[in-house]
Amino acid sequence: MTPRVAEFIESTKSQSVSEEALEKMEKLGVPLGIEVINPINNMPIPGGQQILFLKTYGTGAIMSVPAHDQRDFEFAKKYKLEIKPVIVPTIISLMILIL
């Protein structure tokens, strides 16, 4: 763990984790300096430590999908991360199949 990541974790430990608090708080994060591989397309994804989710929900590991989730979108815009749609609307899917 880098000093920057340790400092980020320490500085955010005591923040409220209610749904309401998450909606209102500034979107914060720090890069971990690692990449993970998307098993579907084998493309690298930057790993990061973020305040986006409830500590009491799941395992604490999440995947961010900024094109399809408002909090992820706000975070990606702030940190200039790629916003790539991964779900195609049904009508477009049908049109592609016809063509």
C-alpha positions in Angstrom: 0.0 0.0 0.0 1.4 3.4 -1.0 1.5 6.3 1.6 -1.1 8.1 -0.6 -3.5 5.2 -0.3 -2.9 4.8 3.4 -3.5 8.5 3.9 -6.7 8.4 1.9 -8.1 5.4 3.9 -7.2 7.1 7.2 -8.8 10.4 6.2 -12.1 8.8 5.1 -12.6 6.1 7.8 -14.8 8.3 10.0 -17.1 9.6 7.3 -20.8 8.7 7.4 -21.8 5.8 5.2 -25.5 6.3 4.9 -27.1 6.4 1.4 -28.1 10.0 2.0 -24.5 11.0 3.1 -23.1 9.2 0.0 -25.4 11.2 -2.3 -24.3 14.5 -0.8 -20.6 14.0 -0.2 -17.9 15.0 -2.6 -16.8 12.1 -4.8 -13.2 11.3 -3.7 -10.7 8.7 -4.8 -7.1 7.9 -5.2 -5.4 5.6 -7.9 -4.0 2.4 -6.5 -1.4 2.2 -9.3 -2.6 -1.2 -10.5 -4.7 -2.4 -13.3 -7.2 -5.3 -13.3 -8.2 -7.2 -16.4 -11.9 -7.3 -17.5 -12.5 -11.1 -18.0 -15.0 -10.4 -20.8 -12.8 -8.4 -23.2 -9.4 -8.8 -21.6 -8.9 -5.0 -21.5 -7.1 -3.4 -18.6 -9.1 -1.3 -16.1 -7.3 1.1 -13.7 -7.8 0.1 -10.0 -8.7 2.8 -7.5 -9.8 3.4 -4.0 -13.0 5.4 -3.9 -15.8 6.5 -1.5 -18.8 5.3 -3.5 -20.4 2.5 -1.6 -21.7 1.4 1.8 -19.1 -0.5 3.9 -21.9 -2.8 5.1 -22.9 -3.8 1.5 -21.1 -6.7 -0.2 -17.4 -7.3 0.2 -16.1 -3.8 -0.3 -14.9 -4.5 -3.8 -16.9 -3.0 -6.6 -16.8 -2.4 -10.4 -17.6 1.1 -11.5 -19.8 1.5 -14.5 -19.9 5.3 -15.1 -22.1 5.2 -18.3 -24.9 3.5 -16.3 -24.7 4.7 -12.7 -25.0 8.3 -11.6 -22.5 8.2 -8.7 -20.0 6.4 -11.0 -20.6 8.9 -13.7 -20.0 11.9 -11.4 -16.8 10.3 -10.1 -15.5 9.5 -13.7 -16.3 13.1 -14.8 -14.4 14.6 -11.8 -11.3 12.4 -12.4 -11.5 12.5 -16.2 -11.9 8.7 -16.5 -13.2 7.0 -19.6 -17.0 6.7 -19.7 -17.8 3.8 -22.0 -21.4 2.4 -22.5 -21.4 -1.3 -21.9 -25.2 -1.9 -22.2 -26.8 -1.4 -25.6 -30.5 -0.6 -25.7 -32.7 -3.4 -27.1 -33.9 -1.5 -30.2 -30.3 -0.7 -31.2 -29.4 -4.4 -30.7 -32.2 -5.4 -33.0 -31.2 -2.9 -35.7 -27.6 -4.1 -35.6 -28.8 -7.7 -36.1 -31.0 -6.7 -39.1 -28.2 -4.8 -40.8 
